[in-house]
Amino acid sequence: MRMSNMVKKLVCVLILASMTLLGADATAAPKRRFVIATAGTAGALYPMGVAMGETINKHSDRFVASAESSAASVANIRNMDDGKVEWGISQSEIASFAYTGTEIFQGKKIDGLQALFATVGSWVQIFVPANSPIKTVADLKGKRVGVGSPGSGGEVDARMVLEYYGLNYKNVKPLYMTDSEMVSSLRDGALDAMICTHPLKSAALLDLTTSFKVRMLSVVDDGFYEEHPYFIKAKIDAGTYNNVDYDVFTPYSRVIMFTHENAKFSDDDVFHLLDVIFSNRDEWKTSHAAVDRQVTLDGAIDGIAVPLHPGAVKFFESKGMDVPDLIRPGK
């Protein structure tokens, strides 16, 4: 059976249209993939990173993001500097040390850090068993103290707190553990105390305080905060944790999301990504109660001590926010 001329023409048109569409697909720029390095899986930061990545994947026409757990602040900064990850969280004080080449980054200044936005608050929290004779940080001399993963931001904070009270890793017995390991060890009697830096009521700390009676130690001396001005003295209200029916005063800072010059995100890239994230906050805010309360557009530049990426400055100013000179690029 022979095809009519009209049918032949229609077939040709369809073939040409198909070829055009295939050619367009073949030449379309692929989405860029990047990694968001967070922290351990027991806290608020890993689920927040996962949820933000899913939001980016759903709404961005140019990026695909995936979150991974990590050893947190120090490891994330070093991995960004080495080009192993593109975004990563860090406690504000640890990033400040890296950017200025001070404290644990003495002689190892990280020039390329670029802040993006503030996330949850991070509290130094010190727990001992409820029946422990330990009443103050100074009483930890000679004791077995969980200080976190080696080189993590929490471990650095633990060391600073101990040093203020005349203690160090020679006159206490430090044990390097993840937060979940510290919880198990304190509960099982293998630790006398644990020091961690976490959002309030993180999964690991709720596990501890709902299964074991604890007390908390305060860092109340004003001298500590004068010596370490990147912390503020914050109050953990009585009743925040089971059996802790008194106010606790302790160091507080913000956890900041960063990128690095090595990652080569343009101003437009960062503007686009922040717009995607904050325009769709309802999709990731429920990843953790602390995220819902604290990670907001209004508070997105609070507690940042390292200059913002230029694209972040443009984004926040487009929302009518006043970006302080101290965190503008080049400052």
VOBA-1610 file (N, C-alpha, C; in pm, whole numbers, padded with zeros to 5 digits, always signed):
BEGIN
Met+00087-00120+00000Met+00000+00000+00000Met+00089+00123+00000Arg+00063+00216-00093Arg+00145+00337-00103Arg+00085+00451-00019Met+00177+00524+00046Met+00132+00637+00128Met+00102+00756+00038Ser+00000+00830+00072Ser-00032+00951-00002Ser+00075+01056+00026Asn+00083+01152-00063Asn+00181+01259-00044Asn+00159+01334+00086Met+00033+01352+00124Met+00003+01424+00248Met+00054+01348+00370Val+00034+01214+00367Val+00083+01132+00479Val+00235+01136+00485Lys+00299+01127+00367Lys+00446+01134+00365Lys+00496+01265+00424Lys+00430+01374+00388Lys+00472+01505+00442Lys+00455+01511+00594Leu+00344+01453+00642Leu+00320+01452+00787Leu+00425+01372+00860Val+00463+01256+00802Val+00567+01174+00864Val+00698+01251+00870Cys+00733+01318+00763Cys+00857+01396+00759Cys+00857+01506+00865Val+00743+01574+00877Val+00732+01680+00977Val+00753+01624+01118Leu+00692+01510+01146Leu+00705+01448+01279Leu+00849+01406+01306Ile+00914+01350+01203Ile+01055+01309+01221Ile+01143+01429+01249Leu+01124+01536+01173Leu+01204+01657+01193Leu+01178+01718+01331Ala+01052+01717+01374Ala+01019+01771+01507Ala+01087+01689+01615Ser+01084+01554+01599Ser+01148+01466+01698Ser+01297+01492+01704Met+01359+01508+01586Met+01504+01533+01581Met+01538+01665+01648Thr+01452+01764+01628Thr+01475+01895+01690Thr+01469+01886+01841Leu+01368+01813+01890Leu+01355+01797+02036Leu+01472+01720+02093Leu+01513+01613+02025Leu+01627+01536+02073Leu+01754+01619+02073Gly+01769+01701+01968Gly+01886+01787+01963Gly+01887+01887+02075Ala+01769+01941+02109Ala+01761+02038+02220Ala+01798+01972+02350Asp+01748+01847+02373Asp+01780+01776+02496Asp+01929+01749+02505Ala+01988+01714+02389Ala+02130+01677+02389Ala+02219+01795+02420Thr+02175+01916+02383Thr+02259+02032+02404Thr+02226+02107+02533Ala+02117+02067+02604Ala+02081+02136+02728Ala+02191+02115+02832Ala+02226+02221+02904Ala+02332+02212+03004Ala+02288+02120+03118Pro+02373+02025+03158Pro+02337+01937+03270Pro+02337+02016+03400Lys+02257+01970+03493Lys+02255+02035+03625Lys+02387+02009+03697Arg+02434+02110+03769Arg+02558+02095+03846Arg+02528+02028+03979Arg+02607+01930+04013Arg+02592+01860+04140Arg+02687+01919+04244Phe+02639+01929+04368Phe+02728+01969+04476Phe+02687+01903+04607Val+02781+01900+04700Val+02763+01831+04829Val+02752+01932+04941Ile+02656+01910+05031Ile+02640+01990+05153Ile+02689+01902+05269Ala+02802+01937+05328Ala+02856+01862+05442Ala+02794+01915+05570Thr+02744+01827+05654Thr+02668+01871+05772Thr+02742+01833+05901Ala+02690+01739+05975Ala+02749+01694+06101Ala+02705+01549+06121Gly+02712+01501+06247Gly+02667+01365+06275Gly+02517+01351+06257Thr+02473+01228+06241Thr+02331+01204+06212Thr+02241+01222+06334Ala+02300+01234+06455Ala+02218+01240+06576Ala+02165+01380+06606Gly+02208+01482+06534Gly+02168+01618+06565Gly+02065+01674+06467Ala+02056+01807+06464Ala+01960+01875+06377Ala+02017+01905+06239Leu+02150+01907+06227Leu+02212+01960+06106Leu+02207+01864+05988Tyr+02224+01736+06013Tyr+02216+01640+05903Tyr+02076+01637+05841Pro+01970+01618+05922Pro+01837+01619+05859Pro+01803+01752+05792Met+01853+01863+05848Met+01831+01992+05784Met+01896+01995+05647Gly+02021+01949+05638Gly+02092+01948+05511Gly+02025+01859+05408Val+01978+01743+05453Val+01907+01652+05362Val+01782+01719+05307Ala+01704+01781+05396Ala+01579+01844+05353Ala+01605+01963+05262Met+01707+02043+05292Met+01739+02155+05202Met+01783+02104+05065Gly+01862+01996+05065Gly+01903+01938+04938Gly+01784+01894+04855Glu+01686+01832+04920Glu+01566+01788+04848Glu+01490+01907+04791Thr+01485+02017+04866Thr+01418+02137+04816Thr+01490+02194+04694Ile+01623+02197+04699Ile+01700+02244+04584Ile+01673+02155+04463Asn+01674+02025+04484Asn+01653+01932+04373Asn+01514+01946+04310Lys+01418+01980+04393Lys+01281+01993+04346Lys+01258+02123+04267His+01325+02231+04309His+01289+02362+04254His+01397+02428+04168Ser+01521+02379+04174Ser+01626+02444+04095Ser+01634+02383+03956Asp+01651+02469+03857Asp+01664+02422+03720Asp+01811+02406+03679Arg+01903+02426+03778Arg+02045+02417+03741Arg+02135+02344+03839Phe+02079+02304+03956Phe+02162+02239+04057Phe+02096+02112+04111Val+02180+02016+04148Val+02140+01897+04222Val+02227+01891+04346Ala+02166+01887+04464Ala+02241+01888+04590Ala+02218+01759+04667Ser+02322+01715+04736Ser+02309+01601+04826Ser+02381+01633+04956Ala+02322+01594+05069Ala+02381+01618+05199Ala+02452+01493+05247Glu+02561+01512+05322Glu+02631+01398+05380Glu+02664+01429+05525Ser+02666+01325+05608Ser+02708+01341+05746Ser+02860+01357+05748Ser+02910+01419+05853Ser+03054+01446+05860Ser+03095+01466+06004Ala+03225+01491+06023Ala+03277+01523+06156Ala+03256+01669+06191Ala+03179+01740+06112Ala+03132+01876+06140Ala+03238+01983+06117Ser+03237+02087+06200Ser+03299+02217+06171Ser+03439+02210+06111Val+03534+02159+06186Val+03674+02162+06143Val+03692+02080+06015Ala+03636+01959+06015Ala+03649+01873+05897Ala+03584+01937+05775Asn+03468+01999+05794Asn+03400+02062+05680Asn+03482+02177+05621Ile+03540+02258+05708Ile+03622+02371+05660Ile+03742+02319+05582Arg+03808+02218+05636Arg+03926+02165+05567Arg+03887+02099+05434Asn+03773+02029+05434Asn+03730+01963+05311Asn+03687+02064+05204Met+03626+02174+05247Met+03594+02280+05150Met+03722+02341+05094Asp+03821+02363+05180Asp+03947+02421+05137Asp+04021+02328+05041Asp+04005+02197+05062Asp+04068+02098+04974Asp+03986+02068+04849Gly+03869+02129+04838Gly+03785+02107+04720Gly+03708+01976+04721Lys+03696+01914+04838Lys+03626+01784+04847Lys+03475+01800+04858Val+03429+01911+04916Val+03286+01942+04924Val+03268+02089+04889Glu+03146+02124+04850Glu+03121+02262+04804Glu+03054+02350+04908Trp+02968+02294+04989Trp+02905+02366+05100Trp+02931+02289+05228Gly+02930+02359+05341Gly+02945+02289+05468Gly+02910+02380+05584Ile+02863+02319+05692Ile+02831+02397+05812Ile+02954+02406+05901Ser+02956+02511+05983Ser+03059+02526+06086Ser+03004+02614+06196Gln+03044+02583+06318Gln+03016+02677+06427Gln+03087+02808+06395Ser+03023+02917+06431Ser+03075+03049+06394Ser+03214+03073+06449Glu+03240+03030+06573Glu+03372+03055+06633Glu+03481+02976+06562Ile+03450+02853+06520Ile+03551+02772+06451Ile+03583+02834+06315Ala+03482+02879+06244Ala+03504+02945+06115Ala+03585+03073+06132Ser+03559+03146+06241Ser+03635+03267+06268Ser+03783+03236+06289Phe+03812+03127+06361Phe+03951+03086+06380Phe+04016+03054+06246Ala+03942+02983+06160Ala+03996+02944+06029Ala+04023+03067+05943Tyr+03930+03161+05943Tyr+03940+03278+05855Tyr+04052+03372+05900Thr+04077+03375+06032Thr+04181+03464+06086Thr+04313+03393+06112Gly+04316+03260+06096Gly+04438+03185+06121Gly+04479+03186+06266Thr+04382+03172+06356Thr+04409+03176+06500Thr+04364+03045+06567Glu+04395+03035+06696Glu+04357+02918+06776Glu+04399+02789+06704Ile+04307+02698+06679Ile+04343+02570+06619Ile+04389+02583+06474Phe+04364+02698+06412Phe+04409+02722+06275Phe+04531+02815+06273Gln+04602+02823+06384Gln+04722+02906+06391Gln+04819+02863+06280Gly+04856+02959+06195Gly+04947+02929+06086Gly+04884+02853+05971Lys+04753+02830+05976Lys+04683+02755+05871Lys+04557+02830+05827Lys+04576+02956+05798Lys+04464+03044+05764Lys+04390+02994+05640Ile+04256+02995+05647Ile+04171+02955+05535Ile+04112+03081+05473Asp+04170+03126+05362Asp+04129+03254+05305Asp+03998+03249+05228Gly+03961+03132+05175Gly+03854+03127+05078Gly+03714+03107+05132Leu+03698+03103+05265Leu+03564+03081+05321Leu+03469+03195+05286Gln+03345+03159+05253Gln+03241+03257+05222Gln+03113+03215+05292Ala+03063+03298+05382Ala+02941+03265+05457Ala+02820+03276+05365Leu+02719+03192+05393Leu+02594+03193+05318Leu+02476+03235+05405Phe+02453+03165+05516Phe+02343+03202+05605Phe+02360+03129+05738Ala+02300+03187+05842Ala+02304+03127+05975Ala+02197+03020+05988Thr+02229+02914+06060Thr+02131+02808+06082Thr+02096+02805+06232Val+02104+02689+06293Val+02060+02675+06431Val+02162+02732+06529Gly+02116+02755+06651Gly+02206+02792+06757Gly+02276+02669+06812Ser+02398+02688+06859Ser+02479+02577+06908Ser+02518+02606+07053Trp+02483+02516+07141Trp+02503+02535+07284Trp+02607+02436+07338Val+02705+02486+07411Val+02796+02397+07482Val+02718+02341+07602Gln+02709+02209+07611Gln+02629+02146+07716Gln+02711+02039+07788Ile+02712+02047+07920Ile+02795+01959+08002Ile+02704+01877+08093Phe+02712+01747+08080Phe+02626+01656+08156Phe+02710+01565+08245Val+02659+01543+08366Val+02715+01443+08457Val+02597+01361+08511Pro+02623+01240+08562Pro+02514+01164+08624Pro+02454+01241+08740Ala+02325+01223+08763Ala+02255+01297+08868Ala+02316+01272+09006Asn+02373+01153+09029Asn+02428+01121+09161Asn+02578+01148+09170Ser+02633+01219+09072Ser+02777+01247+09069Ser+02816+01351+09173Pro+02935+01339+09233Pro+02983+01443+09325Pro+03034+01567+09252Ile+03045+01561+09120Ile+03095+01674+09040Ile+02992+01786+09040Lys+03033+01904+09087Lys+02941+02018+09096Lys+02976+02131+08999Thr+03104+02144+08965Thr+03149+02251+08877Thr+03245+02194+08772Val+03275+02275+08671Val+03370+02231+08569Val+03506+02202+08633Ala+03548+02281+08730Ala+03677+02259+08795Ala+03686+02121+08860Asp+03572+02065+08898Asp+03570+01933+08961Asp+03600+01819+08864Leu+03614+01850+08735Leu+03642+01746+08636Leu+03788+01702+08636Lys+03871+01764+08718Lys+04012+01726+08725Lys+04024+01577+08759Gly+04100+01505+08678Gly+04122+01363+08700Gly+04009+01273+08653Lys+03903+01332+08598Lys+03784+01253+08561Lys+03789+01213+08412Arg+03709+01113+08380Arg+03694+01066+08241Arg+03587+01153+08174Val+03633+01232+08076Val+03544+01331+08014Val+03533+01305+07865Gly+03411+01284+07817Gly+03387+01274+07673Gly+03392+01413+07613Val+03476+01432+07510Val+03496+01566+07454Val+03456+01576+07307Gly+03401+01468+07252Gly+03359+01472+07113Gly+03459+01408+07020Ser+03431+01413+06890Ser+03521+01356+06790Ser+03646+01442+06781Pro+03763+01380+06764Pro+03888+01458+06761Pro+03887+01563+06651Gly+03921+01687+06688Gly+03928+01795+06590Gly+03795+01856+06552Ser+03685+01804+06608Ser+03554+01862+06577Ser+03537+01996+06649Gly+03438+02074+06604Gly+03411+02200+06673Gly+03376+02179+06818Gly+03299+02074+06847Gly+03262+02045+06985Gly+03382+02013+07070Glu+03478+01941+07014Glu+03600+01908+07089Glu+03681+02033+07116Val+03688+02123+07019Val+03760+02249+07040Val+03693+02331+07151Asp+03560+02337+07149Asp+03487+02410+07253Asp+03511+02347+07390Ala+03509+02214+07396Ala+03533+02145+07523Ala+03671+02183+07578Arg+03770+02185+07490Arg+03906+02219+07533Arg+03913+02362+07584Met+03842+02457+07519Met+03845+02596+07564Met+03779+02611+07702Val+03668+02540+07722Val+03601+02547+07853Val+03691+02491+07961Leu+03750+02374+07937Leu+03838+02313+08035Leu+03957+02404+08067Glu+04017+02462+07964Glu+04134+02546+07984Glu+04103+02668+08071Tyr+03984+02724+08054Tyr+03948+02840+08136Tyr+03949+02805+08284Tyr+03912+02684+08317Tyr+03908+02639+08456Tyr+04036+02570+08500Gly+04144+02593+08425Gly+04275+02541+08465Gly+04295+02394+08433Leu+04215+02340+08344Leu+04225+02198+08311Leu+04276+02180+08168Asn+04331+02064+08142Asn+04376+02031+08006Asn+04373+01880+07991Tyr+04421+01832+07877Tyr+04411+01689+07850Tyr+04517+01607+07924Lys+04592+01674+08009Lys+04686+01602+08096Lys+04627+01579+08235Asn+04543+01673+08281Asn+04486+01654+08416Asn+04338+01613+08414Val+04282+01593+08294Val+04157+01517+08281Val+04187+01401+08186Lys+04098+01306+08181Lys+04117+01192+08092Lys+04019+01205+07975Pro+04064+01267+07865Pro+03971+01292+07753Pro+03942+01163+07676Leu+03818+01145+07640Leu+03780+01035+07553Leu+03714+01094+07429Tyr+03771+01059+07314Tyr+03722+01112+07186Tyr+03612+01020+07134Met+03491+01072+07129Met+03375+00991+07092Met+03275+01075+07014Thr+03191+01008+06938Thr+03077+01077+06878Thr+02976+01108+06989Asp+02881+01193+06959Asp+02780+01228+07060Asp+02702+01105+07106Ser+02664+01020+07012Ser+02589+00899+07049Ser+02672+00807+07138Glu+02801+00797+07107Glu+02891+00714+07190Glu+02906+00772+07330Met+02913+00905+07339Met+02924+00968+07471Met+02798+00943+07554Val+02684+00953+07490Val+02557+00927+07560Val+02557+00786+07617Ser+02591+00688+07537Ser+02593+00549+07583Ser+02694+00529+07695Ser+02811+00591+07681Ser+02917+00572+07780Ser+02884+00639+07913Leu+02822+00757+07908Leu+02783+00823+08033Leu+02676+00740+08104Arg+02582+00692+08029Arg+02474+00612+08085Arg+02525+00480+08142Asp+02629+00424+08079Asp+02682+00295+08122Asp+02790+00306+08229Gly+02825+00430+08267Gly+02925+00448+08371Gly+03068+00450+08322Ala+03089+00451+08189Ala+03225+00454+08135Ala+03281+00597+08127Leu+03195+00696+08148Leu+03235+00837+08152Leu+03186+00899+08282Asp+03264+00998+08330Asp+03220+01076+08446Asp+03144+01201+08401Ala+03171+01246+08280Ala+03106+01367+08227Ala+03117+01365+08076Met+03029+01440+08010Met+03042+01461+07866Met+03017+01607+07833Ile+03097+01658+07740Ile+03083+01796+07693Ile+03053+01789+07544Cys+02943+01848+07503Cys+02908+01847+07361Cys+02857+01984+07321Thr+02866+02014+07193Thr+02812+02138+07139Thr+02703+02100+07041His+02578+02134+07077His+02462+02084+07004His+02349+02187+07014Pro+02255+02183+06922Pro+02128+02251+06947Pro+02061+02188+07069Leu+01976+02264+07135Leu+01902+02209+07248Leu+01812+02095+07202Lys+01802+01994+07287Lys+01709+01883+07266Lys+01733+01810+07134Ser+01861+01797+07098Ser+01893+01715+06981Ser+01859+01570+07012Ala+01856+01487+06910Ala+01813+01348+06929Ala+01900+01276+07031Ala+02032+01296+07024Ala+02122+01227+07117Ala+02097+01271+07261Leu+02073+01400+07281Leu+02054+01451+07417Leu+01917+01416+07473Leu+01818+01409+07388Leu+01687+01361+07435Leu+01695+01213+07472Asp+01772+01136+07395Asp+01794+00995+07428Asp+01856+00984+07567Leu+01959+01066+07592Leu+02026+01062+07723Leu+01931+01099+07835Thr+01866+01213+07821Thr+01792+01270+07935Thr+01657+01204+07960Thr+01608+01127+07864Thr+01483+01054+07887Thr+01508+00911+07934Ser+01634+00870+07934Ser+01665+00732+07974Ser+01758+00725+08094Phe+01803+00842+08143Phe+01906+00843+08247Phe+01896+00977+08321Lys+01909+00975+08452Lys+01901+01099+08530Lys+02037+01170+08526Val+02033+01296+08488Val+02156+01373+08474Val+02145+01506+08550Arg+02260+01568+08566Arg+02269+01709+08604Arg+02351+01780+08498Met+02335+01913+08492Met+02412+01992+08397Met+02497+02092+08474Leu+02617+02119+08419Leu+02707+02216+08478Leu+02701+02347+08400Ser+02709+02458+08470Ser+02708+02590+08407Ser+02848+02642+08382Val+02861+02726+08280Val+02981+02807+08258Val+02936+02951+08276Val+02939+02994+08401Val+02873+03119+08437Val+02969+03237+08449Asp+03099+03212+08462Asp+03196+03320+08485Asp+03200+03416+08367Asp+03183+03545+08393Asp+03190+03644+08286Asp+03326+03645+08219Gly+03430+03608+08294Gly+03565+03607+08239Gly+03579+03516+08118Phe+03506+03406+08117Phe+03514+03315+08002Phe+03465+03386+07877Tyr+03356+03460+07888Tyr+03295+03525+07772Tyr+03376+03646+07728Glu+03446+03708+07822Glu+03537+03817+07785Glu+03657+03762+07710Glu+03703+03646+07750Glu+03817+03581+07685Glu+03778+03523+07548His+03653+03486+07534His+03604+03424+07411His+03479+03498+07362Pro+03498+03618+07302Pro+03384+03706+07272Pro+03292+03656+07161Tyr+03328+03549+07089Tyr+03240+03493+06987Tyr+03129+03410+07050Phe+03138+03386+07182Phe+03029+03322+07255Phe+02948+03426+07330Ile+02820+03398+07349Ile+02743+03475+07446Ile+02701+03381+07558Lys+02679+03438+07675Lys+02631+03357+07787Lys+02480+03344+07773Ala+02435+03224+07748Ala+02293+03199+07723Ala+02234+03111+07833Lys+02105+03125+07850Lys+02035+03048+07953Lys+01957+02933+07892Ile+01979+02815+07947Ile+01895+02699+07916Ile+01791+02692+08027Asp+01668+02713+07992Asp+01562+02724+08093Asp+01542+02593+08170Ala+01510+02609+08297Ala+01474+02494+08380Ala+01363+02415+08311Gly+01376+02283+08313Gly+01275+02198+08253Gly+01297+02167+08107Thr+01401+02224+08048Thr+01431+02192+07907Thr+01458+02043+07892Tyr+01529+01988+07991Tyr+01557+01844+07993Tyr+01498+01782+08120Asn+01462+01656+08112Asn+01412+01582+08228Asn+01512+01590+08343Asn+01460+01617+08462Asn+01537+01616+08586Asn+01627+01739+08603Val+01634+01825+08502Val+01715+01947+08514Val+01617+02061+08542Asp+01584+02077+08670Asp+01478+02170+08708Asp+01535+02304+08758Tyr+01642+02349+08696Tyr+01708+02476+08730Tyr+01765+02534+08601Asp+01783+02666+08600Asp+01843+02731+08484Asp+01991+02696+08474Val+02039+02679+08352Val+02180+02651+08326Val+02233+02761+08233Phe+02351+02814+08265Phe+02412+02918+08183Phe+02533+02859+08110Thr+02539+02883+07980Thr+02640+02812+07902Thr+02672+02888+07773Pro+02789+02863+07711Pro+02826+02933+07588Pro+02734+02897+07471Tyr+02704+02998+07391Tyr+02614+02983+07276Tyr+02672+03054+07155Ser+02664+02990+07039Ser+02701+03056+06914Ser+02608+03003+06805Arg+02623+03056+06684Arg+02541+03010+06572Arg+02621+02916+06483Val+02550+02825+06420Val+02608+02737+06318Val+02579+02800+06182Ile+02683+02820+06103Ile+02672+02893+05977Ile+02693+02798+05859Met+02617+02819+05752Met+02641+02747+05627Met+02740+02828+05544Phe+02843+02758+05495Phe+02949+02822+05417Phe+02965+02758+05280Thr+03027+02833+05190Thr+03088+02777+05072Thr+03233+02825+05069His+03302+02800+04959His+03444+02835+04948His+03470+02885+04807Glu+03564+02976+04794Glu+03599+03027+04662Glu+03634+02915+04564Asn+03690+02805+04617Asn+03725+02690+04531Asn+03603+02634+04458Ala+03486+02646+04520Ala+03365+02588+04462Ala+03313+02669+04343Lys+03359+02792+04331Lys+03328+02877+04215Lys+03178+02892+04188Phe+03105+02926+04292Phe+02964+02963+04274Phe+02959+03111+04239Ser+02895+03145+04128Ser+02882+03284+04088Ser+02784+03355+04180Asp+02781+03488+04171Asp+02685+03566+04250Asp+02542+03522+04216Asp+02517+03500+04087Asp+02383+03460+04044Asp+02349+03320+04096Asp+02449+03229+04098Asp+02427+03095+04151Asp+02380+03101+04297Val+02452+03177+04377Val+02420+03184+04520Val+02287+03254+04542Phe+02262+03361+04468Phe+02133+03430+04478Phe+02021+03330+04447His+02037+03255+04340His+01937+03156+04299His+01916+03050+04408Leu+02024+02995+04462Leu+02012+02888+04561Leu+01947+02937+04691Leu+01986+03056+04736Leu+01924+03109+04858Leu+01777+03141+04834Asp+01746+03187+04717Asp+01606+03215+04684Asp+01524+03085+04686Val+01579+02979+04628Val+01511+02850+04629Val+01491+02801+04772Ile+01595+02811+04853Ile+01589+02760+04991Ile+01487+02838+05074Phe+01498+02970+05075Phe+01414+03047+05165Phe+01272+03069+05111Ser+01254+03060+04980Ser+01119+03070+04925Ser+01037+02945+04954Asn+01105+02836+04985Asn+01038+02707+05008Asn+01068+02654+05148Arg+01076+02746+05244Arg+01112+02708+05381Arg+01018+02605+05440Asp+00891+02609+05405Asp+00795+02513+05461Asp+00832+02368+05431Glu+00912+02347+05327Glu+00948+02211+05289Glu+01058+02152+05377Trp+01142+02236+05440Trp+01253+02183+05519Trp+01251+02225+05667Lys+01164+02318+05703Lys+01167+02367+05841Lys+01130+02260+05943Thr+01054+02159+05903Thr+01011+02055+05995Thr+01113+01942+06009Ser+01231+01959+05949Ser+01334+01855+05962Ser+01380+01838+06106His+01365+01942+06188His+01400+01935+06331His+01334+02056+06398Ala+01297+02039+06525Ala+01231+02149+06597Ala+01319+02272+06604Ala+01451+02254+06622Ala+01542+02368+06630Ala+01549+02441+06497Val+01542+02368+06388Val+01542+02429+06255Val+01416+02513+06236Asp+01303+02459+06275Asp+01176+02530+06263Asp+01179+02661+06340Arg+01237+02659+06460Arg+01239+02778+06545Arg+01342+02881+06500Gln+01457+02835+06455Gln+01571+02926+06445Gln+01620+02957+06305Val+01597+02870+06208Val+01652+02894+06074Val+01547+02968+05992Thr+01556+03100+05999Thr+01457+03187+05934Thr+01530+03291+05851Leu+01459+03349+05756Leu+01518+03456+05676Leu+01553+03574+05765Asp+01467+03608+05860Asp+01492+03723+05947Asp+01622+03709+06026Gly+01657+03586+06064Gly+01778+03564+06144Gly+01894+03510+06065Ala+01888+03519+05933Ala+01985+03449+05848Ala+02125+03510+05848Ile+02140+03633+05898Ile+02276+03690+05904Ile+02321+03716+06048Asp+02244+03666+06145Asp+02281+03683+06285Asp+02395+03588+06322Gly+02494+03640+06395Gly+02599+03556+06448Gly+02707+03519+06348Ile+02706+03578+06229Ile+02808+03548+06128Ile+02931+03636+06154Ala+03050+03574+06151Ala+03174+03648+06178Ala+03270+03645+06059Val+03232+03581+05950Val+03313+03570+05828Val+03235+03638+05715Pro+03300+03712+05627Pro+03226+03781+05520Pro+03140+03688+05435Leu+03027+03742+05394Leu+02933+03669+05309Leu+02984+03657+05166His+02935+03556+05096His+02953+03548+04951His+02882+03669+04890Pro+02939+03733+04787Pro+02872+03850+04728Pro+02729+03823+04683Gly+02703+03701+04635Gly+02566+03668+04594Gly+02471+03664+04711Ala+02521+03627+04829Ala+02437+03627+04949Ala+02403+03770+04990Val+02502+03860+04978Val+02475+04001+05009Val+02362+04052+04919Lys+02371+04023+04790Lys+02268+04069+04697Lys+02132+04011+04731Phe+02130+03883+04770Phe+02003+03820+04803Phe+01940+03885+04926Phe+02017+03900+05034Phe+01960+03955+05157Phe+01919+04101+05138Glu+01995+04177+05062Glu+01956+04316+05036Glu+01830+04321+04950Ser+01812+04224+04862Ser+01688+04222+04781Ser+01566+04197+04868Lys+01588+04143+04988Lys+01479+04119+05083Lys+01463+04234+05182Gly+01537+04343+05158Gly+01526+04461+05244Gly+01606+04450+05372Met+01702+04357+05378Met+01780+04338+05500Met+01906+04424+05495Asp+01946+04473+05611Asp+02065+04558+05625Asp+02185+04469+05656Val+02277+04454+05562Val+02394+04368+05581Val+02505+04452+05644Pro+02551+04416+05765Pro+02657+04494+05831Pro+02786+04498+05749Asp+02856+04610+05757Asp+02981+04624+05682Asp+03082+04516+05717Leu+03082+04472+05843Leu+03182+04375+05888Leu+03171+04240+05817Ile+03055+04207+05760Ile+03044+04079+05692Ile+03024+04095+05542Arg+03059+04212+05491Arg+03060+04231+05347Arg+03194+04183+05291Pro+03195+04128+05170Pro+03321+04082+05111Pro+03425+04192+05107Gly+03549+04155+05134Gly+03659+04253+05133Gly+03681+04320+05266Lys+03594+04289+05365Lys+03610+04352+05496Lys+03698+04266+05587
//
